[in-house]
């Protein structure tokens, strides 16, 4: 299928230059040579650089060091980290230890962000001993099947990046680079992916190799062609999938370069924040606490679980929540809630059993007959009720109470909050370090709406 002018223009902007390709690959080759010269492991480039599907300027270089599967996990970590440090230091780089399933080294080498990752050199992806062992198989598969579709992958990646649905991290819950590559291979190109996606609904299953061996529950299933037990789209949430469907329909209806050019970021100032919350009239409450010392893949799901539990606590206490979101930063994390009201009357209506449930009715009346009540027990439409004093009339008081630690918080979040948390209300929720997050919270619109508005400006 021939490309439209906006796609050609996009490729002209995002396709790596020959010089950039040569530069990145040369550094990668030198790193591989340095690893293999030690005789401790084989090495290979993986990821989008190795597959030539990286967007201009995205200079992340991943070099995997493949160790003999006979060594223990402890040896892999010890020898792998030591070798990675030795190689990075030989290139004059300082090392930063990071952690996925096991530790690896991140370094900046000649202006490239380099990950040196130890893994096992297993013979088949179904024999992996750690999750990263699968990555070399992904690279080999794409290189064998990508053919002349590299530019089509670049278009899809840029399309999803502009739409805000690119990234399989727990904060984004979107499309990974590998998923984009597989979709292009399966559907034959960028346009083919969009035409199919326009008709997607939850439950779509794509099995390129026809070897899926289990059922998956995620809204989009793309069976990993190198591992029938894995769904490549497992990280993709229903929201991000739906947003991509909307983007695909919008682009097919009216192709435009606006789908490939991210709109300029508009700083969210304290003044804009104040005008926004004053205009909305709802009640904003934030909880902030020290970020647990773990990776985002560990912490973010726990933040979401914790926020959902706090929402349930608020609504059980009759403080209706309009929306909520979470943000993890290096030092502090925030749970943000917009309430329809944050103050309630002193009286609370409490439902009792039906009158004809004799045993429960007797217990209910016995419990409340001498209690401190506004009124009751009384009967309405066959059920007992009482009107009792409300424990927390203000949402902020509820969230400052120890009741917060009784809900189902994430394990690491709970540990952090036991050391203390801060509750702010209204204008006091403003925090310069969370300005971008607060701005996104209030600029709540679908990706297509954002693109259409940007195109009109």
N, C-alpha and C positions, 0 to 999 in steps of 0.2 A: 504494500500500500504506500502510495506517495505521501510525503509529509507536507503539511501546510507551512506557510511562511513563518508562523510564530514558533513552530517546532524547530525549523532550521535556524532561526535566530537564537532560540534557547540553546541549541547544541553549539552554536558558535561561541556562546558565552561560557558554557559549562564544560565543554570537552577539554581535557588536559592538553596542553601544548606538547609537541614532541620533546622539547627541552625538559619540561617538567617530568614527563614519563621517564626519560633517560636518567635524569637526576635521581629520582626516587628509586628506580630499579638498580642503579649503580650502588647507592648506599645499601640497599637490601642485599645485593650480591656480596658486598664487602663484609657485611655482618654475618652472612651465611658462611663465608670463607673463614672468618674468625672463629665461629663456633666449631666448625668441622675440623679446623686445624688442631684443636685440642684433643681430638679422638674420643671425646666423651659422649658426643651425640651427633646425630645428623640434624640438618636444619632446612627449613623451607619458608618462603614467604607465603602468607595466607591472606585472606580478606580481599577487599576490593582492589588494592594495588596489584596484588598477584593476578587477579582476574581481569585487570584493566577495565574495571567498571567504577573507578573513582571519579568524583567530580572535581573539577579544577579547584585547587586550593585546599582540598581535604587531604592533607598530607599525613595521614595516620598510617604508620608502617608496622605491620605485625609479623614478627619472625618467631616461628615455633621451633623449639629445640626438642627433637624426638629421641627419647631415651629407651633403652631396652626394657621391654615389659616385665622382665624378671626381677627388676629392682623394686623395693618396697615403696610405698607412698612417702614414707619418711625420707628415704634416700632420694626420691625424685625431687622433693621439696628442697632438701639440703643441697644436693648437687646442682639442681637446676638454678636455684637462686645464686649459688656461688659462681657458676659459669656465667650467668647473665650479668652479674656485677663485674666480673673480670672483663667480659666483652665490652660492656658499656664504658667502663673506665679506660679501656684501651683506646676508645674513641673520644676520650676527654669529657665524658658526660658524667654528671652526678646522677645517682640512682634514687628512685622512689619505689619502695615496696608497696604493691597493691595486692588485693585479694579477690579472687573470683571463687572457684571451688577450692583452689589452692593458691599459694602466693606466686606472684610473678613480678618482674621488674619493668618499671616504666622509666624512660629517659628521653631527654631532648638531644638529638644528635644531628648536627648540621641543619638546624631549623626544622627537623622532622620530629613528630611525636612518635616515639618507638616503644612498642611493647615486646619484651623478650619473655616468651612464655614456655615453660617446660611442660612436656606432655609425653605420653607413651606412644611408641611406634607400633601400634597394634595392626594386625593384618586386615581386619574388617571392622567397620563402624559398629557392628553388633557386638564386638568384643571389647568395647571401650572400658577402661578402668577409671576414667574421670571424664567429666563432660567435655573438657577441651580437646580430648583425643579425637572427637568427631570432626573438628574444624578442618584438619588437612583433607579429609575425605570430601568435605563440601567444596573446597578449592579445586580438587582434582575433577569433581563431577561437573562443576560449572565450566572449567576450561575445556572439558570434552564435549560439552553440549551448547555452549554459548554461540559458536559460529560467528556470524556477522551481525549479531543482535546487541553488541556492546552499546551502541548509541541509543538503542531502544531502552536499555536498562538505565542509561543516564537520564533520559527523559522521564521515566517513571520515578526514579529517585528524586529528581528535582521537583516533579509534580507533587509528590508526597511531602517533601520538605516544605515547599511553599504552603501547602495545605495544612501543615502542622500535624500530620499523621505519620511522620517518619521517625523511627526509633523504637526499638523493642524493649527499652528500659522500663522499669516499673512506674516511673513518673509519666511517661508518654503512652505506653501500652499500644504502640503503633506497629508499623511495618519495618522489619529489619531489611538490611541490604540483601541478604541471602534470599529472603522471601520475595523481594522485588525481582531478583534474577530468575527465580523459579517460575514466577508468574509470567514473565516475558517469554521464557522458553516454552511454557505450556501453551500460551495463547498466541505465540508467534510475533509479538511486538507490543509496543506501547498502546496503540489504538485497539489492538485485540483485547488487551487487559481491560481497558476502559469500557469497551462494548460489552464484555462479559459482566464486569462489575456493576454496570447500570441495572442489571437484572438480578443481582445477588440478593439473597435473603438468608437469615441464619440457617445453618445446616448444609452449606455448600461444602462438598468434598472434592478435593483435587488430589489424584494419586498418579503421578506421572509414570511411575514404574509398575503400577498395578499390583503392588505387593503389600498393601496395608494389612496389618495383622491384628488390629484391635480397634475398638470404637472410641471416638473422642467426643467430648462434650462442648468444646469451644465453638463459637459461632461460625468461624471459618476454619476448615481443616485442609492443610496441605501436607500430605504425608511425605516425610523426608525421604528423598530417593535413595539415600545411603543408609537409612535406619527406619524400618517399617513400624517401629514402636514409638516414633516421635512425630509430633505435629509441629511443623515449622512455624505455624501461625498461632501457637499456643499463647503468646504474649499479647496478641491483638484483641482488644476489648470490643464489645458490641458497639460502644459509642464510636470508637475510631473506625471500625468497619463501616458503620452507617454514614459517618462523615465522608469516607472515601467514596461510597456509593453516590452520595449527593454531589461530590466534586466531579465524579466521572460523568454523571448526567449533565451537569452544568457545562462542562467542557465540550462534550459532544454536541450540545445544543448550540453553543457559541464559542468556538475555540478562540483563545486570546493569550497574548504574552503575559497577562496578569496572573495566569495560573502557574507561571514559571519564575516570577519575580516577587520575592517576599516584599510585602508592604513595608515602608520605613517605620521603624519603631518610634512610637510616640511616648515620650517620658511621662510617667504618672506622678504628678507633684502632690505635695501635701494640700495645697489649695484646691486642686482638682478633686482630691479624695474627700475633702470636707464638703465641697459642693455636691458631690455625688451622693454621699450618705445622707446629707440634709435633704436633698431632693427626693430620694427614695422613701424616706420616712420610716423604713424598717430599722430594726435594732441590730447592730453589729457587735459581736463579741469574739475576742481572740484568746486563745490559750497558747502561751509560748513556754518552751523549756529547752534544756540543753539537748542537742542532738546526740542520740546514742552513738558510740564510737564504732559503727559498722558501715558496710557499704550501702549505697542507695537501694540495691536489689534486696537487701535485708530489711532496711528501715522503712522504706516507703510503703510496702504492703502493711506493715504494722501501724504506720500513721493512719492509713485508710481504715483499717479495722478499728482503731481507737476512735477515730472521728465518727464512724458509724455507731459505735457503742455510746458515745457521748450524745449523738443525735437522738438515739432511742431514749436515753435518760431524760433529755430535755422534753421530748414529746410525751413520755410517761408522766412527766410533771406538768404537762399542759402548756408548755412553751413551744408553739409550732415553729418548725424550722423551714424556711424557704429554700435555702441552699447552703452547702458547706463544701470546703475544700481543704487541702493540706499542702504544706510546703516544707521541704527539707533543705536546710542550708548547712554549711560546714560547722558552724558553732551553735546555731539555734534552729529549732523547728517550730512551725505554727499550725494550729488547727483553727480554722476560721468559720464562723457561723453567722448567717443572717437570719434573725428571728422576726416573725410577724409581730410579736410583742415580747417584751422582756420583764413586764410587771403584771402581776395577777392580783385579784381581790383576795382578801383574807379567807373567804369561805371557799371550801372545796366540796363538791357533791360526790359522794361515794356510793357505788352500787352494791346492793346486797343480794341475797338469794330470793327465789320465788317463795311466796307464802306457803305454797303446797309442798315445798321441800322441808318437811316438818323439822327434821333434825338440824339442818343447816340454819333454818329460820330461828330456832330456839337459841343456837349458839350465837347468831348474829345479834339478836336482841339482848342476850345476856352480856355480850361484849360491850355494847354501846349504851345500855340503859343508864349506867352511872358515869359515862365518860363525859369529858369536857367538850360539848357540842354546841353548834349554833342552833341546830334543830334535829329532831328525830329521836329514835328511828320512826319512820313513817312509811306508808304504803302508797305506791302509784302503779296503776295498771298491773297489779298482781306481784310487784317486787318491793322489797324493802330498800329504803335509802336512808342515808344520814348526811347531814351537812356539817363538816368538820373543819377545824382550823387548818389552813395550809401551812406545811412546814417551811417551804421556801417561796416567798412571794416574788422574789427577784431572781432572774436567771443567773446573774453574776454571783449571787450568794450561794446558789446551788453548786456552781462550777468551782467556787473557792473552797467548798466543803470537802471533807474526807470521803463523802459519798462518791466522788469522782473516781477514787481508787477502787471502788467496789464493782465497777463495770468491767466488761471484757476488753481491757486494754492489751495492746501487743506487749509481749514479754519485755523487750528492751525498752519500750516506751514507758511501761510501768516503772521499771527500775530507775529510769531517768526522772520521772515525775515524782517519785518518792523523795528525791533530793530537792523538790520544789518546782512550782510552776507559777506563771503570772497570768492573771486574767485582766483583760482590758475591755473597755466598753466604748462604743461610739467613736468619736474623734480621737480618743486616746489610743485606738487600735493602730493608728498610723505609726509605721516604723520604716525609716528610710531604707534599711537593708532588705525589707520585703516589698519595696515599692513596685517592682515588676509583677510580683505575684498578686498584689492587691489590684493593680491595674487590670490584669487578665481576669481576675474574679468578677470585676464589674463590667469589663468589655466582653460580655458573654454573648457570643454569636457563633453560628456555624461557620466552618471554613468557606463554604461557597458564598455566604452572605458577606463575609470579610473580603473575599476576592471581588465580588460585584461592587461593593462600596469603593474599594481601592481603584477599580477600573473607571468608576464614574468621577473620581477626584482629578 
